[in-house]
Amino acid sequence: MGKNDLIVNIDKTCAISFHPHQNNHSTRPRITLKNNKIAYSSELKFLGLFIMETLAWHAQIHLLCASLSKSYYMIISLRNVTSTQMIRSTCFAYFQSKLGYGIMFWGGDGKSIKDISATKKVIRLITGVHKRESCRPMFRKYQILTLAQGRIKLFGAPRQ
């Protein structure tokens, strides 16, 4: 026991050394805690976000896409048994909340918009819009932010 009665679990503790993706030979000093060596990891999960040593967000975006896909199929199963308003509420609870969590970190990654197309799939599911029709009016009507709009809200409009 230490201050504030906190105990460090050595088995779950790891270190990460941040470096640019071009530099694979970063400095990794030896870290010990109570005579136990702390291992380094190339990626780790911290507060629900996957952080990579190169500060790329591929692992986080991959995990998010898988999670959003599960939410999408849950919303599909509700489509025939409940109202559009209930599906919209479910979308906010299970879909938008996951999409928005940590966006201030991973949302700046240029590949995130390309990789996450599930938002359009959900709005098409809710509204019945054909895949060749534009979803933009439906996003406004149902007040659902797209990933790009969430990024602009956080980071400001893109510079041209």
N, C-alpha and C positions, 0 to 999 in steps of 0.2 A: 504494500500500500504506500502511496505517495501522497502528495498534496491533493486535496479534494477527493480523497479515496478513489482515485482513478488507477486502474491497473492496465498496463500495456500488454497485449497478447502478442508475444514475440512471433508466434507461428503465422499470424495474420498481418504482421508489419512488414512492409517492404519500402524500398527507396526507389526513386526514379531520378534520372539525370537528364534534364532537358537539353536538347541540342538541335541544330538545323538538320534537315533530312540528308544534306550532302555530307555531313560529318558523322560518320558511324563510330568514330573512336573518341568519344567524349571522356572527360576525366571523371572517374568514379572513385572518390576517396573511400577508404574502408570505414564503415560505420558499425559501432558496437553499442549495445545497450545491455547493461548488467552481464557483461562478459559473453554475450551472444552476438554473433555477426548478423547484421541485417542484410538480406539479399536484395539485389537490384532487379527491377522488372522493366520490360520495354513498354508495357501498358498496364494500367491498373484502374479499378473502379473506385471512384471517390464521390460520395454523396449521389450515387445513381448515374454518374457520368463516366464514360470510359475515356481516360486521358492517356495519350500516347507520348512517348519521350520526344518525338519530333513535333509535337503539338499539332499533329494532323488529327482529324476527327473521323477517320474511316470506320473505326470500330464502333463509335457512338452512333453514327448514321446507319450502319448495318444493323445494330441492335434496335434502333428506333424503327427502321423499316419493318423489321420482323414483328415488333410489338404493334405497330400501326396496322399491319396486315391482319393480326388476330382481332384487333378492334373492329376492323372493316368487316370481317366475316361474322362477328357478333351482331353488328348493325344489320347485315344482310338477313340474319335469322329473325330479327325483330320486324323487318319490313312488312311482312304479311299479317302480323298479329297486333300491331299497335299503330297509333296515329303518327302523322308527320311531325307534330310538335314533340311527341315523346322521343322519336328518333333523333330529332335535333338536340334535345336535352341529353340524350345518351351520347351523341356525337361530342358535345362539349365536355361531358364528364370523362369519357374514355378515350377520346381521340385528340381533341384540342389541348387537353391538359398535358398529355404526353408530348405532343408536338411542341408546345410552348416551354416545357421544362428544360432549362439550360440553354435556350436558344441564344442567349447573350454570349455564350462561349462557342458553340458549334455552328450557329447560324451564319457566322461570317465566312465559313468555308464555302468557296464557290461551287463545289460539287454537291452541296446539300440540297440546293433547289432541283438539280437534275435528278438526284437519287430519290427524292421524296415526291412522288406523283400521286400518292394515295389520297391527298386532300381532294383532288378533282374527282376521284372515284367515289368518295363519300358524298360529295355534293350532288353528283349525278344519281347516286343511289337514293338520296333523300328526295330529290325533285323529279326524277324520271327523265332528266334531260338526256338526249341522245349523245353519243360520244363524239359526233361531228359538230354539235352545237357548242357555242361558247358558254362557259360556266360563269363568267364575270357577273352578269346580272343576278345570278342566284347567290353568289357570295355576298353581294350587297343586300339582297332581299332578306337572307337569313342571318346577316351580320356575322359571317364567319371569315376570319382572317386567313389569307393564304400564307404560305411560308415566306414568300417575298414581301408581303405587306407587314408581317411580323418583323422581318429584318429591317425594313425601312423605318418602322416605328421605333426600333431600338437603336439603329445605327445612323439614321438620317437617310435622305435620298442619295442615290449613287452619284458620284461625280462624273461629269462627262467631259 
